[in-house]
Amino acid sequence: MLPSVRRIAKANLKIFLPEKKECEISSIARQSVSNIVLTVMELFWFSGRPGKIRQYLDFDPAISREWESCVKDGRGLIYVCMHFGNWELAGLMIRTFIGGKFAVIAREVRNPRIDTLINESRCTGGNMVIPARGAVKEMIKALKDGYAMATLVDQNTRVRDGGIFVDFLGLPVPVSRAPALFGRKMNASVVVCGCMRNGHRYKSYFEKLPCEPGDYADDLEMTQDLMRIVEDIVRKNPEQYLWFYKRFQHIPREAGEDLIKKYPYYAELASERFYDKVYGRTKGRPKKEKDIEIQ
C-alpha cells in the first residue's frame, strides 16, 4: 500500500542480505512491517497487565542477575536496545521481572497526542521516560539515583550531536556514543537486551560485551563491539527488525567512490552541518557532554 516504505525496506535488506532472492527480500520486508504494527498494538495491550507479561514472555534470569550484581557493586546499568522484536515490551519486561527503578530514553513523536499516549504506556509500573534531546544531564542523575537505563542505538546520530561512524548492517553508519560514554566514564555495566517474538510467545535476549567498559581504549572501539552484537541478533531473525528506516542515509565524508556506490538510492554525503560544531550548537562554543543527544 505504501510504495515508498516498500522501496526503502527492500533497498536496506539488499545491502544487509545480498545473497537473498527478490522474493525472499519482499517477504522479509512485509513481515517487518507487520512486526511494527503488532509492536504498537501490543504496547497498549500489555500496559498495566504484568500478569499477561509473565504469562506470555520467557524471561532470561541472567538479566536479573546482572541487575543484582550492579546494585551490589554500586554500579549503573545501561540496557542497549534496538528496533527489533517488540522493543516497547522490553521496557515493561524489565520493570515486571526485576522490579527496580527503570528509565527509558526516547525521542518525541511528532504528534503530541500520540506521544503522550505512548509515553503513558511506557511509564506503566513506575518507569520513567527521559526525552532524547539534552538527556545526558538527566541520565547522569538517574544513574546516580539508582535507575537502570535503556536507550535505542540504531538511529542516525549526527556527529555534532555525539554520533560516531561504525560498521553496521554492511556499511558505516552514524551511531550514538552515549552508552560507551557512560559505560567508560561512570563505570556502568552496558549490555544488549530486548524482547523478541517466538511463535505466539516472546522471549528475552541478553548479551554482554566481550570486555568491561573500562578496558576499551575509546568510545569508538566499545560502540563497534556493541553494534556487532546487535547485528548478530538481527541476522538471526531479520524479519523482526525495522527495515523501512533510512539507516544508510549519511555517507561519511572521507568515503571513497567504491564505498559510496554501495549505499542505497536515498543516501547522501554527510554535509558540513552534519559534522560542524562537533561538541556545540553555537558556533565557536565547544559542546558540553550534557548537550549530546541520546538516541
Secondary structure per residue as TSV (DSSP state, phi and psi in degrees):
chain	resnum	aa	ss	phi	psi
A	1	M	-	360.0	-25.2
A	2	L	-	-122.5	90.8
A	3	P	H	-56.8	-35.2
A	4	S	H	-65.7	-39.5
A	5	V	H	-66.1	-45.0
A	6	R	H	-61.4	-40.2
A	7	R	H	-65.5	-42.9
A	8	I	H	-64.3	-47.8
A	9	A	H	-59.3	-45.5
A	10	K	H	-68.4	-36.9
A	11	A	H	-63.4	-42.1
A	12	N	H	-65.6	-43.6
A	13	L	H	-65.7	-34.4
A	14	K	H	-68.1	-26.4
A	15	I	H	-75.2	-45.1
A	16	F	H	-78.0	-34.4
A	17	L	-	-127.8	65.7
A	18	P	T	-64.5	-18.0
A	19	E	T	-80.5	-12.1
A	20	K	S	-78.5	147.9
A	21	K	-	-76.5	163.5
A	22	E	H	-58.2	-42.1
A	23	C	H	-65.1	-35.4
A	24	E	H	-69.1	-40.5
A	25	I	H	-61.1	-44.6
A	26	S	H	-63.0	-40.6
A	27	S	H	-64.4	-44.8
A	28	I	H	-63.2	-40.1
A	29	A	H	-62.6	-43.9
A	30	R	H	-64.1	-42.9
A	31	Q	H	-64.8	-34.1
A	32	S	H	-63.7	-44.0
A	33	V	H	-65.5	-40.7
A	34	S	H	-60.7	-38.5
A	35	N	H	-62.1	-38.8
A	36	I	H	-65.6	-44.3
A	37	V	H	-61.0	-45.3
A	38	L	H	-63.7	-38.9
A	39	T	H	-59.0	-44.6
A	40	V	H	-65.9	-45.6
A	41	M	H	-62.3	-41.4
A	42	E	H	-70.1	-29.5
A	43	L	H	-57.1	-46.7
A	44	F	H	-72.7	-34.3
A	45	W	H	-69.7	-37.6
A	46	F	H	-84.4	-20.3
A	47	S	T	-59.0	127.4
A	48	G	T	75.5	12.0
A	49	R	-	-129.0	66.3
A	50	P	H	-58.8	-29.0
A	51	G	H	-63.2	-38.2
A	52	K	H	-69.4	-35.8
A	53	I	H	-63.5	-44.8
A	54	R	H	-65.4	-32.7
A	55	Q	H	-71.0	-37.9
A	56	Y	H	-104.7	-6.0
A	57	L	E	-118.9	127.9
A	58	D	E	-90.5	112.4
A	59	F	-	-98.5	132.3
A	60	D	-	-81.0	115.9
A	61	P	H	-63.0	-15.7
A	62	A	H	-62.0	-27.8
A	63	I	H	-65.8	-42.9
A	64	S	H	-65.9	-40.7
A	65	R	H	-63.9	-37.8
A	66	E	H	-64.9	-41.7
A	67	W	H	-62.8	-46.4
A	68	E	H	-62.1	-38.6
A	69	S	H	-64.4	-41.5
A	70	C	H	-67.1	-40.2
A	71	V	H	-63.1	-43.0
A	72	K	H	-62.8	-40.3
A	73	D	H	-87.6	-3.1
A	74	G	T	70.7	30.6
A	75	R	-	-104.6	154.0
A	76	G	-	-79.0	163.5
A	77	L	E	-134.6	126.4
A	78	I	E	-119.9	120.1
A	79	Y	E	-91.1	120.6
A	80	V	E	-91.6	119.6
A	81	C	E	-117.8	173.2
A	82	M	-	-148.2	170.6
A	83	H	S	-81.5	73.7
A	84	F	B	-142.2	142.1
A	85	G	S	61.6	-129.1
A	86	N	-	-118.5	91.8
A	87	W	H	-72.2	-23.3
A	88	E	H	-72.6	-39.6
A	89	L	H	-65.3	-27.6
A	90	A	H	-58.9	-42.0
A	91	G	H	-64.5	-43.1
A	92	L	H	-66.2	-33.1
A	93	M	H	-61.9	-46.4
A	94	I	H	-60.0	-46.3
A	95	R	H	-64.8	-39.4
A	96	T	H	-68.7	-45.0
A	97	F	H	-91.2	-26.1
A	98	I	H	-98.8	-45.0
A	99	G	-	85.4	-4.0
A	100	G	S	-80.2	175.7
A	101	K	-	-71.6	135.5
A	102	F	E	-139.6	132.1
A	103	A	E	-123.7	137.3
A	104	V	E	-112.4	130.5
A	105	I	E	-96.1	123.9
A	106	A	E	-142.7	145.4
A	107	R	-	-74.7	152.6
A	108	E	-	-76.5	141.3
A	109	V	-	-82.7	139.4
A	110	R	S	-58.7	-37.8
A	111	N	S	-81.1	113.5
A	112	P	H	-61.8	-33.0
A	113	R	H	-68.8	-43.1
A	114	I	H	-67.5	-37.9
A	115	D	H	-60.2	-44.9
A	116	T	H	-63.3	-43.1
A	117	L	H	-62.7	-45.4
A	118	I	H	-67.3	-43.1
A	119	N	H	-67.4	-31.8
A	120	E	H	-62.9	-38.3
A	121	S	H	-70.4	-38.2
A	122	R	H	-65.3	-27.2
A	123	C	T	-85.9	1.4
A	124	T	G	-54.9	133.6
A	125	G	G	82.3	7.5
A	126	G	G	100.1	6.1
A	127	N	-	-63.0	157.6
A	128	M	E	-120.8	138.8
A	129	V	E	-107.5	128.0
A	130	I	E	-111.3	122.2
A	131	P	E	-58.8	140.8
A	132	A	S	-62.9	-45.1
A	133	R	T	-70.5	125.7
A	134	G	T	68.7	29.5
A	135	A	-	-82.2	-11.8
A	136	V	H	-59.2	-43.6
A	137	K	H	-61.0	-45.3
A	138	E	H	-68.3	-32.8
A	139	M	H	-66.9	-42.6
A	140	I	H	-59.8	-45.7
A	141	K	H	-63.2	-43.1
A	142	A	H	-64.3	-42.8
A	143	L	H	-63.0	-40.8
A	144	K	H	-67.7	-27.7
A	145	D	T	-85.8	3.3
A	146	G	T	92.2	14.5
A	147	Y	-	-82.7	141.0
A	148	A	E	-83.2	147.2
A	149	M	E	-116.1	152.6
A	150	A	E	-135.0	133.4
A	151	T	E	-143.7	139.7
A	152	L	E	-81.5	138.2
A	153	V	-	-116.9	0.8
A	154	D	-	-104.9	39.3
A	155	Q	S	-118.5	155.0
A	156	N	-	-69.7	126.2
A	157	T	-	-122.8	118.9
A	158	R	-	-61.0	147.6
A	159	V	G	-58.4	-38.8
A	160	R	G	-65.3	-17.5
A	161	D	G	-105.2	15.0
A	162	G	T	99.9	15.3
A	163	G	E	-87.6	156.5
A	164	I	E	-138.9	145.2
A	165	F	E	-81.3	127.7
A	166	V	E	-136.8	162.0
A	167	D	E	-75.8	128.6
A	168	F	E	-155.3	126.4
A	169	L	T	61.7	20.9
A	170	G	T	112.3	-12.1
A	171	L	E	-146.3	158.3
A	172	P	E	-66.8	130.3
A	173	V	E	-135.6	154.0
A	174	P	E	-81.7	128.3
A	175	V	E	-128.2	145.6
A	176	S	E	-64.9	135.8
A	177	R	-	-93.6	8.2
A	178	A	H	-56.9	-48.1
A	179	P	H	-58.3	-41.2
A	180	A	H	-67.6	-40.6
A	181	L	H	-57.5	-49.0
A	182	F	H	-76.4	-35.4
A	183	G	H	-61.1	-43.2
A	184	R	H	-79.4	-40.0
A	185	K	H	-85.6	-26.6
A	186	M	S	-112.7	8.7
A	187	N	-	54.8	37.4
A	188	A	-	-87.8	146.5
A	189	S	E	-76.1	133.5
A	190	V	E	-121.1	120.2
A	191	V	E	-131.8	155.0
A	192	V	E	-95.3	124.7
A	193	C	E	-147.7	150.7
A	194	G	E	179.2	-164.6
A	195	C	E	-135.1	126.9
A	196	M	E	-121.7	159.7
A	197	R	E	-78.0	145.7
A	198	N	E	-142.2	82.5
A	199	G	T	69.4	-127.2
A	200	H	T	-95.3	13.4
A	201	R	E	-122.0	-171.8
A	202	Y	E	-137.6	154.5
A	203	K	E	-143.3	148.9
A	204	S	E	-84.1	156.0
A	205	Y	E	-127.8	150.7
A	206	F	E	-152.1	122.8
A	207	E	E	-136.0	136.1
A	208	K	E	-101.7	155.3
A	209	L	-	-66.5	151.7
A	210	P	S	-68.2	-19.0
A	211	C	S	-131.2	159.7
A	212	E	-	-71.6	147.3
A	213	P	G	-49.9	-40.3
A	214	G	G	-69.5	-13.6
A	215	D	G	-86.5	-9.5
A	216	Y	S	-81.8	144.6
A	217	A	S	-70.2	-35.5
A	218	D	S	-159.4	176.9
A	219	D	H	-63.9	-35.3
A	220	L	H	-61.5	-47.4
A	221	E	H	-61.9	-43.0
A	222	M	H	-70.2	-41.0
A	223	T	H	-63.7	-38.8
A	224	Q	H	-62.9	-39.8
A	225	D	H	-64.3	-40.6
A	226	L	H	-60.5	-47.6
A	227	M	H	-70.2	-25.4
A	228	R	H	-67.7	-39.9
A	229	I	H	-64.8	-45.4
A	230	V	H	-58.4	-45.8
A	231	E	H	-62.7	-39.6
A	232	D	H	-62.4	-37.5
A	233	I	H	-68.2	-43.4
A	234	V	H	-62.5	-39.8
A	235	R	H	-61.9	-31.4
A	236	K	H	-73.2	-30.7
A	237	N	-	-141.2	67.8
A	238	P	G	-61.3	-24.6
A	239	E	G	-69.5	-13.3
A	240	Q	G	-96.2	5.5
A	241	Y	B	-99.9	155.7
A	242	L	-	-84.0	109.3
A	243	W	-	-103.8	-9.9
A	244	F	S	-95.7	21.2
A	245	Y	S	-93.9	140.9
A	246	K	-	-77.2	71.8
A	247	R	T	-69.4	-26.9
A	248	F	T	-105.7	32.7
A	249	Q	-	-67.9	-34.6
A	250	H	E	-107.9	122.0
A	251	I	E	-97.7	127.5
A	252	P	-	-58.8	141.0
A	253	R	T	-65.9	-20.7
A	254	E	T	-88.4	2.1
A	255	A	-	-65.0	139.1
A	256	G	-	-83.3	173.3
A	257	E	H	-60.6	-40.1
A	258	D	H	-62.5	-40.4
A	259	L	H	-71.3	-41.7
A	260	I	H	-57.9	-37.8
A	261	K	T	-65.5	-20.5
A	262	K	T	-80.6	-16.5
A	263	Y	S	-75.4	154.5
A	264	P	-	-72.9	174.6
A	265	Y	T	-58.7	-31.0
A	266	Y	T	-86.4	-7.6
A	267	A	-	-72.2	154.3
A	268	E	E	-146.7	153.5
A	269	L	E	-64.6	130.2
A	270	A	-	-58.5	130.6
A	271	S	-	-79.1	170.7
A	272	E	H	-62.2	-33.4
A	273	R	H	-63.7	-32.6
A	274	F	H	-64.1	-35.9
A	275	Y	H	-96.3	-31.7
A	276	D	S	-56.8	147.7
A	277	K	S	51.8	56.9
A	278	V	T	-49.4	-36.8
A	279	Y	T	-119.3	23.3
A	280	G	-	-162.6	151.0
A	281	R	S	-93.1	-20.8
A	282	T	S	-101.2	129.4
A	283	K	T	-55.9	128.3
A	284	G	T	88.8	-7.9
A	285	R	S	-107.5	122.6
A	286	P	-	-61.0	141.2
A	287	K	-	-79.3	135.8
A	288	K	-	-86.7	157.0
A	289	E	G	-59.4	-28.3
A	290	K	G	-69.7	-14.4
A	291	D	G	-87.1	-12.8
A	292	I	-	-66.6	135.6
A	293	E	-	-82.9	130.2
A	294	I	-	-94.7	132.6
A	295	Q	-	-88.3	360.0
